[in-house]
Amino acid sequence: MGNTDQAISELNVLRQLRLLHQQGMMIMKLPMAGELNSTFNSLESHLLTADENINGYDIRGAISEMNLANDQLYAHQLAMLDVAYPFFNNTRTHLKQSIDNLN
């Protein structure tokens, strides 16, 4: 049996990080749609279920849900790259064009 109080504390930190992530997406006006939205919602669902399992003393169930959440986090990171890459590529293109124009 591990440290349940520490696990609950870590899940609380995850909740705060999730809120910051959502706020950042809104501030940057990045679309929360398609794969980005489904992986985020799935990640959140698994974290909520893990929290319920911990509160119900179903530690194995909580660990299973956290592993699933971890998988969804990886999928969400990949989806984020699909959104961010064109943004940075476009920015780089305009920066290069600006340098060329100055030369």
DSSP file (Angstrom, degrees, kcal/mol; ACC not computed):
  #  RESIDUE AA STRUCTURE BP1 BP2  ACC     N-H-->O    O-->H-N    N-H-->O    O-->H-N    TCO  KAPPA ALPHA  PHI   PSI    X-CA   Y-CA   Z-CA
    1    1 A M              0   0    0      0, 0.0     2,-0.0     0, 0.0     3,-0.0   0.000 360.0 360.0 360.0 128.0    0.0    0.0    0.0
    2    2 A G        -     0   0    0      1,-0.1     2,-1.1     2,-0.0     3,-0.1  -0.004 360.0 -66.0 -87.4-165.0    1.4    3.3   -1.0
    3    3 A N     >  -     0   0    0      1,-0.2     4,-2.0     2,-0.1     5,-0.1  -0.743  46.9-177.2 -90.7  95.8    1.0    6.8    0.3
    4    4 A T  H  > S+     0   0    0     -2,-1.1     4,-2.4     1,-0.2     5,-0.2   0.882  80.7  54.6 -63.5 -40.9   -2.7    7.6   -0.4
    5    5 A D  H  > S+     0   0    0      1,-0.2     4,-2.1     2,-0.2    -1,-0.2   0.900 109.4  47.8 -61.4 -40.6   -2.5   11.1    1.0
    6    6 A Q  H  > S+     0   0    0      2,-0.2     4,-2.5     1,-0.2    -1,-0.2   0.891 110.1  52.6 -67.2 -38.9    0.4   12.0   -1.3
    7    7 A A  H  X S+     0   0    0     -4,-2.0     4,-2.2     2,-0.2    -2,-0.2   0.915 109.8  48.5 -62.5 -42.2   -1.5   10.5   -4.3
    8    8 A I  H  X S+     0   0    0     -4,-2.4     4,-1.9     2,-0.2    -1,-0.2   0.900 110.4  52.1 -64.2 -40.7   -4.5   12.6   -3.5
    9    9 A S  H  X S+     0   0    0     -4,-2.1     4,-1.8     1,-0.2    -2,-0.2   0.909 109.2  49.6 -60.8 -42.8   -2.2   15.7   -3.2
   10   10 A E  H  X S+     0   0    0     -4,-2.5     4,-2.3     1,-0.2    -2,-0.2   0.888 108.4  52.7 -65.6 -38.7   -0.7   14.9   -6.6
   11   11 A L  H  X S+     0   0    0     -4,-2.2     4,-1.9     1,-0.2    -1,-0.2   0.863 106.8  53.7 -64.2 -34.7   -4.2   14.6   -8.2
   12   12 A N  H  X S+     0   0    0     -4,-1.9     4,-1.7     2,-0.2    -1,-0.2   0.889 107.4  50.3 -65.5 -38.5   -5.0   18.0   -6.7
   13   13 A V  H  X S+     0   0    0     -4,-1.8     4,-2.5     1,-0.2    -2,-0.2   0.914 107.8  54.1 -63.0 -42.2   -1.9   19.4   -8.5
   14   14 A L  H  X S+     0   0    0     -4,-2.3     4,-2.5     1,-0.2    -2,-0.2   0.883 104.5  54.8 -59.4 -38.7   -3.1   17.8  -11.7
   15   15 A R  H  X S+     0   0    0     -4,-1.9     4,-2.1     2,-0.2    -1,-0.2   0.921 109.3  47.1 -60.2 -43.6   -6.4   19.5  -11.4
   16   16 A Q  H  X S+     0   0    0     -4,-1.7     4,-2.3     1,-0.2    -2,-0.2   0.911 111.9  49.9 -65.2 -42.4   -4.7   22.9  -11.1
   17   17 A L  H  X S+     0   0    0     -4,-2.5     4,-2.4     1,-0.2    -1,-0.2   0.883 108.3  54.0 -63.1 -37.7   -2.5   22.1  -14.1
   18   18 A R  H  X S+     0   0    0     -4,-2.5     4,-2.4     2,-0.2    -1,-0.2   0.917 109.0  48.2 -62.1 -43.7   -5.6   21.0  -16.1
   19   19 A L  H  X S+     0   0    0     -4,-2.1     4,-2.6     1,-0.2    -2,-0.2   0.912 111.5  49.5 -63.8 -42.4   -7.2   24.4  -15.4
   20   20 A L  H  X S+     0   0    0     -4,-2.3     4,-2.6     2,-0.2    -1,-0.2   0.889 110.1  51.8 -62.7 -38.8   -4.0   26.3  -16.4
   21   21 A H  H  X S+     0   0    0     -4,-2.4     4,-2.3     2,-0.2    -2,-0.2   0.935 110.7  47.1 -63.1 -46.8   -3.9   24.3  -19.6
   22   22 A Q  H  X S+     0   0    0     -4,-2.4     4,-2.1     1,-0.2    -2,-0.2   0.922 113.3  48.7 -61.2 -44.3   -7.5   25.1  -20.4
   23   23 A Q  H  X S+     0   0    0     -4,-2.6     4,-2.7     1,-0.2    -1,-0.2   0.904 110.6  51.0 -63.3 -41.3   -6.9   28.8  -19.7
   24   24 A G  H  X S+     0   0    0     -4,-2.6     4,-2.4     1,-0.2    -1,-0.2   0.898 108.5  51.6 -62.8 -40.9   -3.8   28.9  -21.8
   25   25 A M  H  <>S+     0   0    0     -4,-2.3     5,-2.3     1,-0.2     4,-0.4   0.905 112.5  46.3 -62.3 -40.9   -5.6   27.3  -24.7
   26   26 A M  H ><5S+     0   0    0     -4,-2.1     3,-0.8     3,-0.2    -2,-0.2   0.913 111.7  50.5 -68.7 -42.3   -8.3   29.9  -24.4
   27   27 A I  H 3<5S+     0   0    0     -4,-2.7    -2,-0.2     1,-0.3    -1,-0.2   0.908 114.1  44.1 -62.1 -42.0   -5.9   32.8  -24.1
   28   28 A M  T 3<5S-     0   0    0     -4,-2.4    -1,-0.3    -5,-0.2    -2,-0.2   0.499 108.1-129.1 -80.7  -3.1   -3.9   31.6  -27.2
   29   29 A K  T < 5 +     0   0    0     -3,-0.8    -3,-0.2    -4,-0.4    -4,-0.1   0.867  48.1 164.0  55.5  39.4   -7.2   31.0  -29.0
   30   30 A L      < -     0   0    0     -5,-2.3     2,-0.3    -6,-0.2    -1,-0.2  -0.720  44.5-106.6 -86.1 137.2   -6.1   27.5  -29.9
   31   31 A P        -     0   0    0      0, 0.0     2,-1.1     0, 0.0     5,-0.1  -0.456  21.3-157.3 -69.8 126.6   -9.0   25.4  -31.1
   32   32 A M        +     0   0    0     -2,-0.3     2,-0.3     4,-0.1    -2,-0.0  -0.677  54.6 115.7 -98.9  76.3  -10.0   22.7  -28.6
   33   33 A A    >>  +     0   0    0     -2,-1.1     3,-1.2     4,-0.0     4,-0.7  -0.876  58.2   1.5-139.3 167.7  -11.6   20.5  -31.2
   34   34 A G  H 3> S-     0   0    0     -2,-0.3     4,-2.6     1,-0.3     3,-0.2  -0.225 127.2  -2.9  58.1-134.6  -11.2   17.1  -32.7
   35   35 A E  H 3> S+     0   0    0      1,-0.2     4,-2.5     2,-0.2     5,-0.3   0.843 134.2  57.7 -60.5 -36.4   -8.4   14.9  -31.4
   36   36 A L  H <> S+     0   0    0     -3,-1.2     4,-1.5     1,-0.2    -1,-0.2   0.919 111.6  41.3 -61.2 -44.3   -7.2   17.7  -29.1
   37   37 A N  H  X S+     0   0    0     -4,-0.7     4,-2.7    -3,-0.2     5,-0.2   0.912 114.9  49.6 -71.0 -44.0  -10.6   17.8  -27.4
   38   38 A S  H  X S+     0   0    0     -4,-2.6     4,-2.2     1,-0.2    -2,-0.2   0.895 112.3  47.0 -68.0 -38.6  -11.3   14.1  -27.2
   39   39 A T  H  X S+     0   0    0     -4,-2.5     4,-2.5    -5,-0.2    -1,-0.2   0.895 113.6  49.3 -68.9 -37.5   -7.9   13.3  -25.7
   40   40 A F  H  X S+     0   0    0     -4,-1.5     4,-2.6    -5,-0.3    -2,-0.2   0.937 112.9  46.3 -64.7 -46.4   -8.3   16.1  -23.2
   41   41 A N  H  X S+     0   0    0     -4,-2.7     4,-2.3     2,-0.2    -2,-0.2   0.888 113.5  49.0 -64.8 -38.7  -11.7   14.9  -22.2
   42   42 A S  H  X S+     0   0    0     -4,-2.2     4,-2.4    -5,-0.2    -1,-0.2   0.917 110.9  50.4 -66.2 -43.0  -10.6   11.3  -21.9
   43   43 A L  H  X S+     0   0    0     -4,-2.5     4,-2.1     1,-0.2    -2,-0.2   0.938 112.1  47.6 -57.3 -48.3   -7.6   12.3  -19.8
   44   44 A E  H  X S+     0   0    0     -4,-2.6     4,-2.4     1,-0.2    -2,-0.2   0.896 110.0  52.6 -61.9 -41.9   -9.9   14.3  -17.5
   45   45 A S  H  X S+     0   0    0     -4,-2.3     4,-2.3     1,-0.2    -1,-0.2   0.911 109.7  48.2 -61.2 -44.2  -12.4   11.4  -17.2
   46   46 A H  H  X S+     0   0    0     -4,-2.4     4,-2.3     1,-0.2    -1,-0.2   0.875 111.1  50.9 -66.6 -36.6   -9.7    9.0  -16.2
   47   47 A L  H  X S+     0   0    0     -4,-2.1     4,-2.3     2,-0.2    -2,-0.2   0.906 110.3  49.3 -67.3 -40.1   -8.3   11.4  -13.6
   48   48 A L  H  X S+     0   0    0     -4,-2.4     4,-2.3     2,-0.2    -2,-0.2   0.913 112.3  47.8 -63.7 -41.8  -11.8   11.9  -12.1
   49   49 A T  H  X S+     0   0    0     -4,-2.3     4,-2.6     2,-0.2    -2,-0.2   0.888 110.1  52.6 -66.2 -38.8  -12.3    8.1  -12.0
   50   50 A A  H  X S+     0   0    0     -4,-2.3     4,-2.5     2,-0.2    -2,-0.2   0.918 109.0  50.4 -61.0 -43.0   -8.9    7.7  -10.4
   51   51 A D  H  X S+     0   0    0     -4,-2.3     4,-2.5     2,-0.2    -2,-0.2   0.921 110.9  48.3 -61.3 -44.8   -9.8   10.2   -7.8
   52   52 A E  H  X S+     0   0    0     -4,-2.3     4,-1.7     1,-0.2    -2,-0.2   0.902 111.0  51.5 -61.8 -41.1  -13.1    8.4   -7.1
   53   53 A N  H  <>S+     0   0    0     -4,-2.6     5,-3.3     2,-0.2    -2,-0.2   0.898 109.7  49.0 -64.1 -40.7  -11.2    5.1   -6.8
   54   54 A I  H ><5S+     0   0    0     -4,-2.5     3,-1.7     1,-0.2    -2,-0.2   0.938 111.1  49.6 -63.9 -45.0   -8.7    6.6   -4.3
   55   55 A N  H 3<5S+     0   0    0     -4,-2.5    -1,-0.2     1,-0.3    -2,-0.2   0.806 112.6  48.5 -63.6 -27.9  -11.6    8.0   -2.2
   56   56 A G  T 3<5S-     0   0    0     -4,-1.7    -1,-0.3    -5,-0.2    -2,-0.2   0.279 116.5-116.0 -93.3   9.7  -13.2    4.6   -2.3
   57   57 A Y  T < 5S+     0   0    0     -3,-1.7     2,-1.1     1,-0.2    -3,-0.2   0.760  71.8 138.2  60.7  27.4  -10.0    2.8   -1.3
   58   58 A D     >< +     0   0    0     -5,-3.3     4,-2.2     1,-0.2    -1,-0.2  -0.695  20.9 167.3 -98.2  78.1   -9.8    1.0   -4.7
   59   59 A I  H  > S+     0   0    0     -2,-1.1     4,-2.7     1,-0.2     5,-0.2   0.892  71.5  51.0 -65.4 -42.4   -6.1    1.5   -5.1
   60   60 A R  H  > S+     0   0    0      1,-0.2     4,-2.4     2,-0.2    -1,-0.2   0.913 111.4  49.1 -62.1 -41.0   -5.7   -0.9   -8.0
   61   61 A G  H  > S+     0   0    0      2,-0.2     4,-2.3     1,-0.2    -1,-0.2   0.894 110.9  50.7 -63.5 -39.1   -8.5    0.7   -9.8
   62   62 A A  H  X S+     0   0    0     -4,-2.2     4,-2.5     2,-0.2    -2,-0.2   0.917 110.3  48.8 -64.3 -43.8   -7.0    4.1   -9.2
   63   63 A I  H  X S+     0   0    0     -4,-2.7     4,-2.2     2,-0.2    -2,-0.2   0.916 110.7  51.1 -62.8 -42.6   -3.6    3.0  -10.6
   64   64 A S  H  X S+     0   0    0     -4,-2.4     4,-2.0     1,-0.2    -2,-0.2   0.925 111.7  47.0 -59.8 -45.5   -5.3    1.5  -13.6
   65   65 A E  H  X S+     0   0    0     -4,-2.3     4,-2.6     1,-0.2    -1,-0.2   0.873 110.5  52.2 -66.0 -37.0   -7.1    4.8  -14.3
   66   66 A M  H  X S+     0   0    0     -4,-2.5     4,-2.3     2,-0.2    -1,-0.2   0.869 108.0  51.8 -68.6 -34.9   -4.0    6.8  -13.8
   67   67 A N  H  X S+     0   0    0     -4,-2.2     4,-1.9     2,-0.2    -2,-0.2   0.911 111.2  47.4 -64.4 -41.3   -2.1    4.6  -16.3
   68   68 A L  H  X S+     0   0    0     -4,-2.0     4,-2.1     2,-0.2    -2,-0.2   0.900 111.0  51.8 -64.9 -39.8   -5.0    5.2  -18.8
   69   69 A A  H  X S+     0   0    0     -4,-2.6     4,-2.3     1,-0.2    -2,-0.2   0.898 107.1  53.5 -62.0 -40.2   -4.8    8.9  -18.1
   70   70 A N  H  X S+     0   0    0     -4,-2.3     4,-1.9     1,-0.2    -1,-0.2   0.902 107.7  50.3 -62.0 -41.2   -1.1    8.8  -18.7
   71   71 A D  H  X S+     0   0    0     -4,-1.9     4,-2.0     1,-0.2    -1,-0.2   0.905 111.6  48.2 -62.0 -41.7   -1.7    7.2  -22.1
   72   72 A Q  H  X S+     0   0    0     -4,-2.1     4,-2.6     1,-0.2    -2,-0.2   0.839 106.4  57.2 -69.7 -32.2   -4.2    9.9  -23.0
   73   73 A L  H  X S+     0   0    0     -4,-2.3     4,-2.5     2,-0.2    -1,-0.2   0.916 107.1  48.7 -62.7 -42.0   -1.8   12.6  -21.8
   74   74 A Y  H  X S+     0   0    0     -4,-1.9     4,-2.1     2,-0.2    -2,-0.2   0.934 112.1  48.1 -63.0 -45.2    0.7   11.3  -24.4
   75   75 A A  H  X S+     0   0    0     -4,-2.0     4,-2.1     1,-0.2    -2,-0.2   0.882 111.5  51.4 -62.0 -37.5   -2.0   11.3  -27.1
   76   76 A H  H  X S+     0   0    0     -4,-2.6     4,-2.5     2,-0.2    -1,-0.2   0.896 106.7  53.4 -67.2 -39.8   -3.0   14.8  -26.1
   77   77 A Q  H  X S+     0   0    0     -4,-2.5     4,-2.0     2,-0.2    -2,-0.2   0.918 109.2  48.8 -60.6 -42.6    0.6   16.0  -26.3
   78   78 A L  H  X S+     0   0    0     -4,-2.1     4,-1.6     1,-0.2    -1,-0.2   0.907 110.9  50.1 -63.5 -41.0    0.8   14.6  -29.9
   79   79 A A  H  X S+     0   0    0     -4,-2.1     4,-1.2     1,-0.2    -1,-0.2   0.873 107.7  54.6 -64.7 -36.3   -2.4   16.4  -30.8
   80   80 A M  H  X S+     0   0    0     -4,-2.5     4,-3.2     1,-0.2     3,-0.3   0.896 104.8  53.7 -63.2 -39.6   -1.1   19.6  -29.3
   81   81 A L  H  X S+     0   0    0     -4,-2.0     4,-2.8     1,-0.2    -1,-0.2   0.888 103.6  56.3 -61.9 -37.9    2.0   19.3  -31.6
   82   82 A D  H  < S+     0   0    0     -4,-1.6    -1,-0.2     1,-0.2    -2,-0.2   0.829 114.9  39.2 -62.2 -31.3   -0.4   19.0  -34.6
   83   83 A V  H  X S+     0   0    0     -4,-1.2     4,-0.9    -3,-0.3    -2,-0.2   0.891 119.6  44.1 -83.1 -43.7   -1.9   22.3  -33.5
   84   84 A A  H  X S+     0   0    0     -4,-3.2     4,-2.6     1,-0.2     5,-0.3   0.836 100.8  67.2 -75.4 -33.5    1.2   24.1  -32.5
   85   85 A Y  H  X S+     0   0    0     -4,-2.8     4,-2.9    -5,-0.2     5,-0.2   0.933 102.0  45.3 -57.3 -51.0    3.5   23.1  -35.4
   86   86 A P  H  > S+     0   0    0      0, 0.0     4,-2.5     0, 0.0    -1,-0.2   0.884 112.3  53.8 -61.0 -35.0    1.6   25.1  -38.1
   87   87 A F  H  X S+     0   0    0     -4,-0.9     4,-2.1     2,-0.2    -2,-0.2   0.949 114.0  40.1 -62.2 -49.2    1.5   28.1  -35.8
   88   88 A F  H  X S+     0   0    0     -4,-2.6     4,-2.6     2,-0.2    -1,-0.2   0.872 114.9  52.6 -69.6 -36.1    5.2   28.1  -35.2
   89   89 A N  H  X S+     0   0    0     -4,-2.9     4,-2.2    -5,-0.3    -1,-0.2   0.909 110.5  47.9 -64.3 -41.6    6.0   27.3  -38.8
   90   90 A N  H  X S+     0   0    0     -4,-2.5     4,-2.2    -5,-0.2    -2,-0.2   0.901 111.6  50.3 -64.6 -42.1    3.8   30.2  -39.9
   91   91 A T  H  X S+     0   0    0     -4,-2.1     4,-2.2     1,-0.2    -2,-0.2   0.918 110.5  49.8 -61.9 -43.8    5.5   32.5  -37.4
   92   92 A R  H  X S+     0   0    0     -4,-2.6     4,-2.5     1,-0.2    -2,-0.2   0.896 108.9  52.8 -62.5 -40.8    8.9   31.4  -38.7
   93   93 A T  H  X S+     0   0    0     -4,-2.2     4,-2.3     1,-0.2    -1,-0.2   0.922 111.1  45.9 -61.2 -45.3    7.9   32.0  -42.3
   94   94 A H  H  X S+     0   0    0     -4,-2.2     4,-2.2     2,-0.2    -1,-0.2   0.863 111.5  52.3 -67.9 -35.1    6.8   35.6  -41.5
   95   95 A L  H  X S+     0   0    0     -4,-2.2     4,-2.1     2,-0.2    -2,-0.2   0.931 111.0  46.7 -65.0 -45.0    9.9   36.2  -39.6
   96   96 A K  H  X S+     0   0    0     -4,-2.5     4,-2.6     1,-0.2    -2,-0.2   0.903 112.1  51.3 -62.4 -41.5   12.1   35.1  -42.5
   97   97 A Q  H  X S+     0   0    0     -4,-2.3     4,-2.5     1,-0.2    -1,-0.2   0.892 108.6  51.3 -63.1 -39.8   10.0   37.2  -44.9
   98   98 A S  H  X S+     0   0    0     -4,-2.2     4,-1.9     2,-0.2    -1,-0.2   0.904 110.6  48.3 -63.8 -42.1   10.5   40.2  -42.7
   99   99 A I  H  X S+     0   0    0     -4,-2.1     4,-1.9     2,-0.2    -2,-0.2   0.922 111.8  49.8 -63.4 -44.5   14.3   39.7  -42.6
  100  100 A D  H  < S+     0   0    0     -4,-2.6    -2,-0.2     1,-0.2    -1,-0.2   0.897 109.2  52.0 -60.9 -40.6   14.3   39.3  -46.4
  101  101 A N  H  < S+     0   0    0     -4,-2.5    -1,-0.2     1,-0.2    -2,-0.2   0.875 109.6  49.3 -64.5 -37.1   12.3   42.5  -46.8
  102  102 A L  H  <        0   0    0     -4,-1.9    -1,-0.2     1,-0.3    -2,-0.2   0.830 360.0 360.0 -71.5 -31.1   14.7   44.4  -44.6
  103  103 A N     <        0   0    0     -4,-1.9    -1,-0.3    -5,-0.2    -2,-0.2   0.509 360.0 360.0 -74.1 360.0   17.7   43.1  -46.6
